Amino acid sequence: MPDVEIVKLKLRRGTDSQRQSVILEQGELGYTTDRKRVWVGDGFTAGGHVAGNLVHAPIAVGSKTSLAEAVQNDLVYEDNLLFQLSGTDYSSATDWAFIGPQTDTASISYDVNNKLHVVTGAISATSLNSDVVATNGGITLNPVQGLSAAVDGTSIRVNSTTGQLSVLGAPVPTSCIGNGLSGGGGNQIGLFTCSSFGLPGGKLEICNVPSCTVCACALNPSTVGNGLQMTSNCLGMVSIGAGTANPLNNIQFDQFGRVTSTNNTITSNFSGVDTSGCGKSFFGDLIDTTTVGRTIVCAQSGSFAADTGSNIAAVQIELCSAGFITIDSGTCGKLAIPVYNYS
Protein backbone atom coordinates (compact mmCIF):
# COMPACT_ATOMS: atom_id res chain seq x y z
CA MET A 1 0.00 0.00 0.00
CA PRO A 2 1.62 3.29 -1.07
CA ASP A 3 2.46 5.90 1.51
CA VAL A 4 0.19 8.94 1.69
CA GLU A 5 1.82 12.28 2.41
CA ILE A 6 -0.19 15.27 3.53
CA VAL A 7 1.04 18.56 2.10
CA LYS A 8 -0.05 21.92 3.58
CA LEU A 9 -0.48 24.57 0.88
CA LYS A 10 -0.39 28.21 1.91
CA LEU A 11 -1.26 31.17 -0.33
CA ARG A 12 0.42 34.49 -0.51
CA ARG A 13 -1.48 36.68 1.91
CA GLY A 14 -1.85 40.18 3.30
CA THR A 15 -4.34 42.99 3.62
CA ASP A 16 -6.36 44.18 0.67
CA SER A 17 -4.38 47.42 0.47
CA GLN A 18 -1.14 45.35 0.32
CA ARG A 19 -2.65 43.21 -2.45
CA GLN A 20 -3.39 46.27 -4.55
CA SER A 21 0.27 47.31 -4.38
CA VAL A 22 1.72 44.09 -5.85
CA ILE A 23 1.46 42.25 -9.17
CA LEU A 24 0.74 38.58 -8.73
CA GLU A 25 2.45 36.31 -11.23
CA GLN A 26 0.32 34.49 -13.73
CA GLY A 27 -1.59 31.79 -11.86
CA GLU A 28 -0.34 32.99 -8.49
CA LEU A 29 -2.94 33.04 -5.75
CA GLY A 30 -3.29 35.69 -3.06
CA TYR A 31 -5.53 35.93 -0.01
CA THR A 32 -6.68 39.12 1.68
CA THR A 33 -6.87 38.70 5.43
CA ASP A 34 -9.28 41.60 6.00
CA ARG A 35 -11.79 40.97 3.17
CA LYS A 36 -11.27 37.21 3.17
CA ARG A 37 -11.17 36.94 -0.64
CA VAL A 38 -8.92 34.91 -2.99
CA TRP A 39 -7.26 36.62 -5.95
CA VAL A 40 -5.52 35.21 -9.05
CA GLY A 41 -2.67 37.02 -10.78
CA ASP A 42 -2.16 37.45 -14.55
CA GLY A 43 1.38 38.76 -14.38
CA PHE A 44 0.62 42.42 -15.10
CA THR A 45 -2.57 43.56 -13.27
CA ALA A 46 -1.94 45.06 -9.85
CA GLY A 47 -3.69 42.98 -7.21
CA GLY A 48 -4.90 40.36 -9.70
CA HIS A 49 -8.50 39.28 -10.21
CA VAL A 50 -10.95 38.06 -7.62
CA ALA A 51 -11.42 34.31 -7.81
CA GLY A 52 -15.22 34.51 -7.40
CA ASN A 53 -17.88 37.15 -6.72
CA LEU A 54 -20.25 36.95 -3.77
CA VAL A 55 -23.99 37.34 -3.37
CA HIS A 56 -24.24 39.08 -0.02
CA ALA A 57 -27.01 38.40 2.48
CA PRO A 58 -30.03 40.74 2.28
CA ILE A 59 -29.45 44.01 4.10
CA ALA A 60 -31.55 46.95 5.24
CA VAL A 61 -32.13 49.96 3.03
CA GLY A 62 -29.13 52.29 2.77
CA SER A 63 -26.63 49.67 4.02
CA LYS A 64 -24.94 48.62 0.78
CA THR A 65 -22.42 51.47 0.99
CA SER A 66 -21.20 49.93 4.26
CA LEU A 67 -20.19 46.57 2.70
CA ALA A 68 -16.42 46.98 3.04
CA GLU A 69 -15.88 43.38 1.91
CA ALA A 70 -17.72 43.97 -1.39
CA VAL A 71 -15.68 44.01 -4.57
CA GLN A 72 -16.59 44.83 -8.14
CA ASN A 73 -19.46 42.70 -9.59
CA ASP A 74 -20.70 41.56 -6.14
CA LEU A 75 -24.47 41.32 -5.71
CA VAL A 76 -26.60 42.30 -2.72
CA TYR A 77 -30.34 42.56 -1.88
CA GLU A 78 -31.17 45.85 -0.22
CA ASP A 79 -34.82 46.32 0.83
CA ASN A 80 -35.77 43.50 -1.60
CA LEU A 81 -34.08 45.33 -4.50
CA LEU A 82 -31.07 43.75 -6.23
CA PHE A 83 -27.91 45.81 -6.70
CA GLN A 84 -24.51 45.06 -8.26
CA LEU A 85 -21.27 46.88 -7.46
CA SER A 86 -20.47 48.00 -10.99
CA GLY A 87 -17.65 50.30 -9.89
CA THR A 88 -14.81 49.73 -7.52
CA ASP A 89 -15.82 51.98 -4.59
CA TYR A 90 -18.34 50.14 -2.38
CA SER A 91 -18.92 53.31 -0.29
CA SER A 92 -20.23 55.27 -3.28
CA ALA A 93 -23.96 54.83 -3.98
CA THR A 94 -23.44 55.67 -7.64
CA ASP A 95 -21.08 52.67 -8.01
CA TRP A 96 -23.99 50.37 -7.14
CA ALA A 97 -26.21 49.62 -10.14
CA PHE A 98 -29.84 48.61 -9.69
CA ILE A 99 -30.77 45.30 -11.33
CA GLY A 100 -34.43 44.70 -12.14
CA PRO A 101 -36.88 43.68 -14.86
CA GLN A 102 -36.91 45.81 -17.97
CA THR A 103 -40.02 47.99 -18.44
CA ASP A 104 -41.53 49.70 -21.46
CA THR A 105 -41.25 53.07 -19.57
CA ALA A 106 -44.45 54.16 -21.37
CA SER A 107 -47.03 52.48 -19.14
CA ILE A 108 -44.88 50.97 -16.35
CA SER A 109 -41.60 52.43 -15.15
CA TYR A 110 -39.28 52.75 -12.16
CA ASP A 111 -39.52 55.77 -9.90
CA VAL A 112 -36.61 57.56 -8.21
CA ASN A 113 -36.59 54.82 -5.55
CA ASN A 114 -36.30 52.10 -8.21
CA LYS A 115 -39.84 50.90 -7.51
CA LEU A 116 -42.29 50.00 -10.25
CA HIS A 117 -45.24 52.32 -10.80
CA VAL A 118 -47.89 52.96 -13.44
CA VAL A 119 -47.05 56.01 -15.52
CA THR A 120 -49.60 58.81 -15.09
CA GLY A 121 -52.02 58.95 -18.02
CA ALA A 122 -50.62 55.77 -19.53
CA ILE A 123 -53.70 53.56 -19.16
CA SER A 124 -55.76 53.71 -22.34
CA ALA A 125 -59.12 52.20 -23.28
CA THR A 126 -57.35 49.29 -24.98
CA SER A 127 -55.74 48.40 -21.63
CA LEU A 128 -59.06 48.12 -19.79
CA ASN A 129 -61.14 45.00 -19.43
CA SER A 130 -64.86 45.22 -20.18
CA ASP A 131 -65.71 44.22 -16.61
CA VAL A 132 -64.62 47.66 -15.35
CA VAL A 133 -68.18 48.78 -16.13
CA ALA A 134 -71.29 47.20 -14.63
CA THR A 135 -73.87 45.60 -16.87
CA ASN A 136 -76.72 48.07 -17.44
CA GLY A 137 -74.90 50.50 -15.19
CA GLY A 138 -75.28 53.47 -17.48
CA ILE A 139 -71.58 53.48 -18.45
CA THR A 140 -70.13 51.71 -21.48
CA LEU A 141 -66.55 50.90 -22.53
CA ASN A 142 -65.41 51.40 -26.10
CA PRO A 143 -61.92 49.97 -26.88
CA VAL A 144 -61.17 53.07 -28.95
CA GLN A 145 -63.20 55.89 -27.39
CA GLY A 146 -62.95 54.70 -23.77
CA LEU A 147 -65.59 55.14 -21.06
CA SER A 148 -68.78 57.05 -21.86
CA ALA A 149 -72.46 57.25 -20.93
CA ALA A 150 -74.53 54.44 -22.41
CA VAL A 151 -77.12 56.35 -24.46
CA ASP A 152 -79.70 55.02 -26.91
CA GLY A 153 -79.52 58.03 -29.23
CA THR A 154 -83.32 58.29 -29.24
CA SER A 155 -84.34 59.61 -25.85
CA ILE A 156 -80.85 60.63 -24.66
CA ARG A 157 -77.81 61.52 -26.73
CA VAL A 158 -74.37 63.08 -26.33
CA ASN A 159 -73.81 66.41 -28.07
CA SER A 160 -70.96 65.86 -30.51
CA THR A 161 -69.71 69.42 -30.02
CA THR A 162 -69.99 70.00 -26.29
CA GLY A 163 -69.95 66.37 -25.13
CA GLN A 164 -72.95 67.06 -22.89
CA LEU A 165 -75.95 64.79 -22.42
CA SER A 166 -79.29 65.99 -23.75
CA VAL A 167 -82.84 64.59 -23.72
CA LEU A 168 -84.44 63.93 -27.09
CA GLY A 169 -87.46 62.34 -28.63
CA ALA A 170 -90.61 61.35 -26.78
CA PRO A 171 -91.93 63.91 -24.26
CA VAL A 172 -92.93 63.10 -20.71
CA PRO A 173 -96.36 61.39 -20.82
CA THR A 174 -99.24 62.88 -18.87
CA SER A 175 -99.47 59.66 -16.87
CA CYS A 176 -96.16 60.58 -15.24
CA ILE A 177 -97.50 63.88 -13.91
CA GLY A 178 -98.58 63.61 -10.27
CA ASN A 179 -101.17 65.47 -8.23
CA GLY A 180 -100.88 69.25 -8.26
CA LEU A 181 -99.04 69.35 -11.62
CA SER A 182 -100.29 69.68 -15.17
CA GLY A 183 -98.66 69.21 -18.55
CA GLY A 184 -96.80 66.32 -20.15
CA GLY A 185 -97.40 64.80 -23.55
CA GLY A 186 -95.60 67.68 -25.25
CA ASN A 187 -97.04 70.43 -23.03
CA GLN A 188 -95.00 72.40 -20.55
CA ILE A 189 -95.20 71.04 -17.02
CA GLY A 190 -96.58 73.50 -14.52
CA LEU A 191 -98.53 73.85 -11.30
CA PHE A 192 -102.25 73.13 -11.55
CA THR A 193 -104.39 76.03 -10.33
CA CYS A 194 -108.10 76.79 -10.05
CA SER A 195 -110.21 79.92 -9.64
CA SER A 196 -109.14 80.17 -6.01
CA PHE A 197 -105.39 80.10 -6.69
CA GLY A 198 -103.30 81.66 -9.41
CA LEU A 199 -99.71 82.33 -10.46
CA PRO A 200 -99.44 86.09 -10.98
CA GLY A 201 -95.79 86.91 -11.55
CA GLY A 202 -94.95 83.21 -11.45
CA LYS A 203 -95.75 82.89 -7.74
CA LEU A 204 -98.62 80.96 -6.22
CA GLU A 205 -101.17 83.29 -4.61
CA ILE A 206 -104.69 83.06 -3.18
CA CYS A 207 -107.01 84.80 -5.64
CA ASN A 208 -110.53 84.00 -4.47
CA VAL A 209 -111.25 81.90 -1.41
CA PRO A 210 -114.57 80.02 -1.79
CA SER A 211 -116.96 80.04 1.16
CA CYS A 212 -116.58 77.35 3.82
CA THR A 213 -113.04 76.45 2.71
CA VAL A 214 -110.81 78.22 5.24
CA CYS A 215 -110.86 77.52 8.95
CA ALA A 216 -109.54 79.71 11.73
CA CYS A 217 -106.31 77.71 11.94
CA ALA A 218 -105.38 79.02 8.47
CA LEU A 219 -105.45 82.62 9.70
CA ASN A 220 -102.40 84.44 10.93
CA PRO A 221 -102.94 85.63 14.54
CA SER A 222 -101.90 89.13 13.46
CA THR A 223 -105.04 89.34 11.30
CA VAL A 224 -107.36 88.94 14.31
CA GLY A 225 -108.28 92.31 15.76
CA ASN A 226 -109.28 93.48 19.23
CA GLY A 227 -112.24 91.71 20.78
CA LEU A 228 -111.74 88.53 18.73
CA GLN A 229 -109.81 85.38 19.47
CA MET A 230 -109.01 82.04 17.80
CA THR A 231 -109.90 78.94 19.78
CA SER A 232 -108.95 75.65 18.11
CA ASN A 233 -110.32 76.04 14.56
CA CYS A 234 -112.97 78.63 15.43
CA LEU A 235 -112.95 82.41 15.49
CA GLY A 236 -114.97 83.96 18.32
CA MET A 237 -115.39 86.95 20.60
CA VAL A 238 -113.06 87.44 23.52
CA SER A 239 -114.78 86.62 26.82
CA ILE A 240 -114.56 89.45 29.31
CA GLY A 241 -112.29 88.46 32.13
CA ALA A 242 -111.62 85.00 30.69
CA GLY A 243 -109.10 83.05 32.71
CA THR A 244 -108.68 85.69 35.41
CA ALA A 245 -109.86 85.72 39.02
CA ASN A 246 -112.61 88.21 39.89
CA PRO A 247 -112.37 90.31 36.70
CA LEU A 248 -115.34 92.48 37.72
CA ASN A 249 -113.96 93.66 41.04
CA ASN A 250 -114.03 97.34 40.04
CA ILE A 251 -115.98 99.77 37.96
CA GLN A 252 -113.09 100.93 35.75
CA PHE A 253 -113.29 100.08 32.03
CA ASP A 254 -110.50 99.60 29.50
CA GLN A 255 -110.54 100.86 25.91
CA PHE A 256 -112.52 97.82 24.79
CA GLY A 257 -115.32 98.30 27.32
CA ARG A 258 -114.21 95.51 29.64
CA VAL A 259 -114.52 95.99 33.40
CA THR A 260 -111.18 96.40 35.16
CA SER A 261 -112.22 97.76 38.62
CA THR A 262 -111.14 96.15 41.89
CA ASN A 263 -114.46 96.53 43.75
CA ASN A 264 -116.99 93.75 43.49
CA THR A 265 -119.86 95.42 41.61
CA ILE A 266 -121.74 92.48 40.08
CA THR A 267 -124.23 91.96 42.91
CA SER A 268 -124.86 95.59 43.74
CA ASN A 269 -125.26 96.81 40.15
CA PHE A 270 -127.69 94.08 39.16
CA SER A 271 -129.74 94.15 42.37
CA GLY A 272 -130.20 97.92 42.16
CA VAL A 273 -129.17 98.55 45.78
CA ASP A 274 -128.61 102.26 46.43
CA THR A 275 -126.00 102.80 49.11
CA SER A 276 -126.51 106.59 49.16
CA GLY A 277 -129.65 106.36 51.33
CA CYS A 278 -131.82 108.05 48.69
CA GLY A 279 -133.88 105.04 47.87
CA LYS A 280 -133.67 102.22 45.34
CA SER A 281 -133.25 101.91 41.57
CA PHE A 282 -134.46 98.70 40.01
CA PHE A 283 -135.81 97.06 36.87
CA GLY A 284 -139.50 97.28 37.34
CA ASP A 285 -142.29 95.02 36.16
CA LEU A 286 -144.84 97.67 35.31
CA ILE A 287 -147.31 96.66 32.62
CA ASP A 288 -148.13 98.99 29.78
CA THR A 289 -151.10 97.79 27.71
CA THR A 290 -149.88 99.83 24.76
CA THR A 291 -146.73 97.74 24.40
CA VAL A 292 -148.21 94.28 23.77
CA GLY A 293 -145.80 92.03 21.88
CA ARG A 294 -142.81 94.20 22.71
CA THR A 295 -140.12 93.93 25.39
CA ILE A 296 -140.46 96.86 27.75
CA VAL A 297 -138.09 97.62 30.64
CA CYS A 298 -139.50 100.02 33.19
CA ALA A 299 -136.73 101.92 34.90
CA GLN A 300 -137.66 104.09 37.86
CA SER A 301 -135.42 106.78 39.20
CA GLY A 302 -133.63 106.56 42.48
CA SER A 303 -135.48 109.58 43.86
CA PHE A 304 -137.92 108.67 46.59
CA ALA A 305 -140.79 110.96 47.62
CA ALA A 306 -141.02 110.74 51.39
CA ASP A 307 -144.50 112.20 51.50
CA THR A 308 -146.08 109.71 49.12
CA GLY A 309 -143.76 106.76 49.69
CA SER A 310 -143.32 106.10 45.97
CA ASN A 311 -140.66 106.39 43.28
CA ILE A 312 -140.95 109.12 40.74
CA ALA A 313 -139.81 109.73 37.15
CA ALA A 314 -140.61 106.28 35.77
CA VAL A 315 -139.15 105.69 32.24
CA GLN A 316 -140.18 103.02 29.76
CA ILE A 317 -137.60 101.74 27.21
CA GLU A 318 -138.38 99.34 24.31
CA LEU A 319 -135.59 96.75 23.83
CA CYS A 320 -134.59 94.63 20.84
CA SER A 321 -132.19 91.78 21.62
CA ALA A 322 -128.80 91.83 19.85
CA GLY A 323 -127.26 88.82 21.58
CA PHE A 324 -125.24 88.25 24.70
CA ILE A 325 -121.87 89.23 26.15
CA THR A 326 -120.27 86.28 27.92
CA ILE A 327 -118.36 87.14 31.07
CA ASP A 328 -116.11 84.78 32.98
CA SER A 329 -116.34 86.49 36.35
CA GLY A 330 -113.97 84.20 38.19
CA THR A 331 -115.29 83.51 41.67
CA CYS A 332 -118.80 84.68 40.73
CA GLY A 333 -119.08 82.17 37.90
CA LYS A 334 -119.95 82.73 34.24
CA LEU A 335 -122.52 85.32 33.23
CA ALA A 336 -124.37 85.94 29.96
CA ILE A 337 -125.45 89.57 29.72
CA PRO A 338 -128.05 90.31 27.03
CA VAL A 339 -127.26 93.16 24.70
CA TYR A 340 -130.27 95.24 23.46
CA ASN A 341 -130.98 97.94 21.01
CA TYR A 342 -133.44 100.35 22.59
CA SER A 343 -135.77 103.10 21.50
C-alpha positions as CSV (number, residue, x, y, z in Angstrom):
1,M,0.0,0.0,0.0
2,P,1.6,3.3,-1.1
3,D,2.5,5.9,1.5
4,V,0.2,8.9,1.7
5,E,1.8,12.3,2.4
6,I,-0.2,15.3,3.5
7,V,1.0,18.6,2.1
8,K,-0.1,21.9,3.6
9,L,-0.5,24.6,0.9
10,K,-0.4,28.2,1.9
11,L,-1.3,31.2,-0.3
12,R,0.4,34.5,-0.5
13,R,-1.5,36.7,1.9
14,G,-1.8,40.2,3.3
15,T,-4.3,43.0,3.6
16,D,-6.4,44.2,0.7
17,S,-4.4,47.4,0.5
18,Q,-1.1,45.4,0.3
19,R,-2.7,43.2,-2.4
20,Q,-3.4,46.3,-4.5
21,S,0.3,47.3,-4.4
22,V,1.7,44.1,-5.9
23,I,1.5,42.2,-9.2
24,L,0.7,38.6,-8.7
25,E,2.5,36.3,-11.2
26,Q,0.3,34.5,-13.7
27,G,-1.6,31.8,-11.9
28,E,-0.3,33.0,-8.5
29,L,-2.9,33.0,-5.7
30,G,-3.3,35.7,-3.1
31,Y,-5.5,35.9,0.0
32,T,-6.7,39.1,1.7
33,T,-6.9,38.7,5.4
34,D,-9.3,41.6,6.0
35,R,-11.8,41.0,3.2
36,K,-11.3,37.2,3.2
37,R,-11.2,36.9,-0.6
38,V,-8.9,34.9,-3.0
39,W,-7.3,36.6,-6.0
40,V,-5.5,35.2,-9.1
41,G,-2.7,37.0,-10.8
42,D,-2.2,37.5,-14.5
43,G,1.4,38.8,-14.4
44,F,0.6,42.4,-15.1
45,T,-2.6,43.6,-13.3
46,A,-1.9,45.1,-9.9
47,G,-3.7,43.0,-7.2
48,G,-4.9,40.4,-9.7
49,H,-8.5,39.3,-10.2
50,V,-11.0,38.1,-7.6
51,A,-11.4,34.3,-7.8
52,G,-15.2,34.5,-7.4
53,N,-17.9,37.1,-6.7
54,L,-20.2,37.0,-3.8
55,V,-24.0,37.3,-3.4
56,H,-24.2,39.1,0.0
57,A,-27.0,38.4,2.5
58,P,-30.0,40.7,2.3
59,I,-29.5,44.0,4.1
60,A,-31.5,47.0,5.2
61,V,-32.1,50.0,3.0
62,G,-29.1,52.3,2.8
63,S,-26.6,49.7,4.0
64,K,-24.9,48.6,0.8
65,T,-22.4,51.5,1.0
66,S,-21.2,49.9,4.3
67,L,-20.2,46.6,2.7
68,A,-16.4,47.0,3.0
69,E,-15.9,43.4,1.9
70,A,-17.7,44.0,-1.4
71,V,-15.7,44.0,-4.6
72,Q,-16.6,44.8,-8.1
73,N,-19.5,42.7,-9.6
74,D,-20.7,41.6,-6.1
75,L,-24.5,41.3,-5.7
76,V,-26.6,42.3,-2.7
77,Y,-30.3,42.6,-1.9
78,E,-31.2,45.8,-0.2
79,D,-34.8,46.3,0.8
80,N,-35.8,43.5,-1.6
81,L,-34.1,45.3,-4.5
82,L,-31.1,43.7,-6.2
83,F,-27.9,45.8,-6.7
84,Q,-24.5,45.1,-8.3
85,L,-21.3,46.9,-7.5
86,S,-20.5,48.0,-11.0
87,G,-17.7,50.3,-9.9
88,T,-14.8,49.7,-7.5
89,D,-15.8,52.0,-4.6
90,Y,-18.3,50.1,-2.4
91,S,-18.9,53.3,-0.3
92,S,-20.2,55.3,-3.3
93,A,-24.0,54.8,-4.0
94,T,-23.4,55.7,-7.6
95,D,-21.1,52.7,-8.0
96,W,-24.0,50.4,-7.1
97,A,-26.2,49.6,-10.1
98,F,-29.8,48.6,-9.7
99,I,-30.8,45.3,-11.3
100,G,-34.4,44.7,-12.1
101,P,-36.9,43.7,-14.9
102,Q,-36.9,45.8,-18.0
103,T,-40.0,48.0,-18.4
104,D,-41.5,49.7,-21.5
105,T,-41.2,53.1,-19.6
106,A,-44.5,54.2,-21.4
107,S,-47.0,52.5,-19.1
108,I,-44.9,51.0,-16.3
109,S,-41.6,52.4,-15.2
110,Y,-39.3,52.8,-12.2
111,D,-39.5,55.8,-9.9
112,V,-36.6,57.6,-8.2
113,N,-36.6,54.8,-5.6
114,N,-36.3,52.1,-8.2
115,K,-39.8,50.9,-7.5
116,L,-42.3,50.0,-10.2
117,H,-45.2,52.3,-10.8
118,V,-47.9,53.0,-13.4
119,V,-47.0,56.0,-15.5
120,T,-49.6,58.8,-15.1
121,G,-52.0,58.9,-18.0
122,A,-50.6,55.8,-19.5
123,I,-53.7,53.6,-19.2
124,S,-55.8,53.7,-22.3
125,A,-59.1,52.2,-23.3
126,T,-57.3,49.3,-25.0
127,S,-55.7,48.4,-21.6
128,L,-59.1,48.1,-19.8
129,N,-61.1,45.0,-19.4
130,S,-64.9,45.2,-20.2
131,D,-65.7,44.2,-16.6
132,V,-64.6,47.7,-15.4
133,V,-68.2,48.8,-16.1
134,A,-71.3,47.2,-14.6
135,T,-73.9,45.6,-16.9
136,N,-76.7,48.1,-17.4
137,G,-74.9,50.5,-15.2
138,G,-75.3,53.5,-17.5
139,I,-71.6,53.5,-18.5
140,T,-70.1,51.7,-21.5
141,L,-66.6,50.9,-22.5
142,N,-65.4,51.4,-26.1
143,P,-61.9,50.0,-26.9
144,V,-61.2,53.1,-28.9
145,Q,-63.2,55.9,-27.4
146,G,-62.9,54.7,-23.8
147,L,-65.6,55.1,-21.1
148,S,-68.8,57.0,-21.9
149,A,-72.5,57.3,-20.9
150,A,-74.5,54.4,-22.4
151,V,-77.1,56.4,-24.5
152,D,-79.7,55.0,-26.9
153,G,-79.5,58.0,-29.2
154,T,-83.3,58.3,-29.2
155,S,-84.3,59.6,-25.8
156,I,-80.9,60.6,-24.7
157,R,-77.8,61.5,-26.7
158,V,-74.4,63.1,-26.3
159,N,-73.8,66.4,-28.1
160,S,-71.0,65.9,-30.5
161,T,-69.7,69.4,-30.0
162,T,-70.0,70.0,-26.3
163,G,-70.0,66.4,-25.1
164,Q,-72.9,67.1,-22.9
165,L,-75.9,64.8,-22.4
166,S,-79.3,66.0,-23.7
167,V,-82.8,64.6,-23.7
168,L,-84.4,63.9,-27.1
169,G,-87.5,62.3,-28.6
170,A,-90.6,61.3,-26.8
171,P,-91.9,63.9,-24.3
172,V,-92.9,63.1,-20.7
173,P,-96.4,61.4,-20.8
174,T,-99.2,62.9,-18.9
175,S,-99.5,59.7,-16.9
176,C,-96.2,60.6,-15.2
177,I,-97.5,63.9,-13.9
178,G,-98.6,63.6,-10.3
179,N,-101.2,65.5,-8.2
180,G,-100.9,69.2,-8.3
181,L,-99.0,69.4,-11.6
182,S,-100.3,69.7,-15.2
183,G,-98.7,69.2,-18.6
184,G,-96.8,66.3,-20.2
185,G,-97.4,64.8,-23.5
186,G,-95.6,67.7,-25.3
187,N,-97.0,70.4,-23.0
188,Q,-95.0,72.4,-20.5
189,I,-95.2,71.0,-17.0
190,G,-96.6,73.5,-14.5
191,L,-98.5,73.9,-11.3
192,F,-102.2,73.1,-11.5
193,T,-104.4,76.0,-10.3
194,C,-108.1,76.8,-10.0
195,S,-110.2,79.9,-9.6
196,S,-109.1,80.2,-6.0
197,F,-105.4,80.1,-6.7
198,G,-103.3,81.7,-9.4
199,L,-99.7,82.3,-10.5
200,P,-99.4,86.1,-11.0
201,G,-95.8,86.9,-11.5
202,G,-94.9,83.2,-11.4
203,K,-95.8,82.9,-7.7
204,L,-98.6,81.0,-6.2
205,E,-101.2,83.3,-4.6
206,I,-104.7,83.1,-3.2
207,C,-107.0,84.8,-5.6
208,N,-110.5,84.0,-4.5
209,V,-111.3,81.9,-1.4
210,P,-114.6,80.0,-1.8
211,S,-117.0,80.0,1.2
212,C,-116.6,77.4,3.8
213,T,-113.0,76.5,2.7
214,V,-110.8,78.2,5.2
215,C,-110.9,77.5,9.0
216,A,-109.5,79.7,11.7
217,C,-106.3,77.7,11.9
218,A,-105.4,79.0,8.5
219,L,-105.5,82.6,9.7
220,N,-102.4,84.4,10.9
221,P,-102.9,85.6,14.5
222,S,-101.9,89.1,13.5
223,T,-105.0,89.3,11.3
224,V,-107.4,88.9,14.3
225,G,-108.3,92.3,15.8
226,N,-109.3,93.5,19.2
227,G,-112.2,91.7,20.8
228,L,-111.7,88.5,18.7
229,Q,-109.8,85.4,19.5
230,M,-109.0,82.0,17.8
231,T,-109.9,78.9,19.8
232,S,-108.9,75.7,18.1
233,N,-110.3,76.0,14.6
234,C,-113.0,78.6,15.4
235,L,-113.0,82.4,15.5
236,G,-115.0,84.0,18.3
237,M,-115.4,86.9,20.6
238,V,-113.1,87.4,23.5
239,S,-114.8,86.6,26.8
240,I,-114.6,89.5,29.3
241,G,-112.3,88.5,32.1
242,A,-111.6,85.0,30.7
243,G,-109.1,83.1,32.7
244,T,-108.7,85.7,35.4
245,A,-109.9,85.7,39.0
246,N,-112.6,88.2,39.9
247,P,-112.4,90.3,36.7
248,L,-115.3,92.5,37.7
249,N,-114.0,93.7,41.0
250,N,-114.0,97.3,40.0
251,I,-116.0,99.8,38.0
252,Q,-113.1,100.9,35.8
253,F,-113.3,100.1,32.0
254,D,-110.5,99.6,29.5
255,Q,-110.5,100.9,25.9
256,F,-112.5,97.8,24.8
257,G,-115.3,98.3,27.3
258,R,-114.2,95.5,29.6
259,V,-114.5,96.0,33.4
260,T,-111.2,96.4,35.2
261,S,-112.2,97.8,38.6
262,T,-111.1,96.1,41.9
263,N,-114.5,96.5,43.8
264,N,-117.0,93.7,43.5
265,T,-119.9,95.4,41.6
266,I,-121.7,92.5,40.1
267,T,-124.2,92.0,42.9
268,S,-124.9,95.6,43.7
269,N,-125.3,96.8,40.2
270,F,-127.7,94.1,39.2
271,S,-129.7,94.2,42.4
272,G,-130.2,97.9,42.2
273,V,-129.2,98.6,45.8
274,D,-128.6,102.3,46.4
275,T,-126.0,102.8,49.1
276,S,-126.5,106.6,49.2
277,G,-129.6,106.4,51.3
278,C,-131.8,108.0,48.7
279,G,-133.9,105.0,47.9
280,K,-133.7,102.2,45.3
281,S,-133.2,101.9,41.6
282,F,-134.5,98.7,40.0
283,F,-135.8,97.1,36.9
284,G,-139.5,97.3,37.3
285,D,-142.3,95.0,36.2
286,L,-144.8,97.7,35.3
287,I,-147.3,96.7,32.6
288,D,-148.1,99.0,29.8
289,T,-151.1,97.8,27.7
290,T,-149.9,99.8,24.8
291,T,-146.7,97.7,24.4
292,V,-148.2,94.3,23.8
293,G,-145.8,92.0,21.9
294,R,-142.8,94.2,22.7
295,T,-140.1,93.9,25.4
296,I,-140.5,96.9,27.8
297,V,-138.1,97.6,30.6
298,C,-139.5,100.0,33.2
299,A,-136.7,101.9,34.9
300,Q,-137.7,104.1,37.9
301,S,-135.4,106.8,39.2
302,G,-133.6,106.6,42.5
303,S,-135.5,109.6,43.9
304,F,-137.9,108.7,46.6
305,A,-140.8,111.0,47.6
306,A,-141.0,110.7,51.4
307,D,-144.5,112.2,51.5
308,T,-146.1,109.7,49.1
309,G,-143.8,106.8,49.7
310,S,-143.3,106.1,46.0
311,N,-140.7,106.4,43.3
312,I,-140.9,109.1,40.7
313,A,-139.8,109.7,37.1
314,A,-140.6,106.3,35.8
315,V,-139.1,105.7,32.2
316,Q,-140.2,103.0,29.8
317,I,-137.6,101.7,27.2
318,E,-138.4,99.3,24.3
319,L,-135.6,96.7,23.8
320,C,-134.6,94.6,20.8
321,S,-132.2,91.8,21.6
322,A,-128.8,91.8,19.9
323,G,-127.3,88.8,21.6
324,F,-125.2,88.3,24.7
325,I,-121.9,89.2,26.1
326,T,-120.3,86.3,27.9
327,I,-118.4,87.1,31.1
328,D,-116.1,84.8,33.0
329,S,-116.3,86.5,36.4
330,G,-114.0,84.2,38.2
331,T,-115.3,83.5,41.7
332,C,-118.8,84.7,40.7
333,G,-119.1,82.2,37.9
334,K,-119.9,82.7,34.2
335,L,-122.5,85.3,33.2
336,A,-124.4,85.9,30.0
337,I,-125.5,89.6,29.7
338,P,-128.1,90.3,27.0
339,V,-127.3,93.2,24.7
340,Y,-130.3,95.2,23.5
341,N,-131.0,97.9,21.0
342,Y,-133.4,100.3,22.6
343,S,-135.8,103.1,21.5
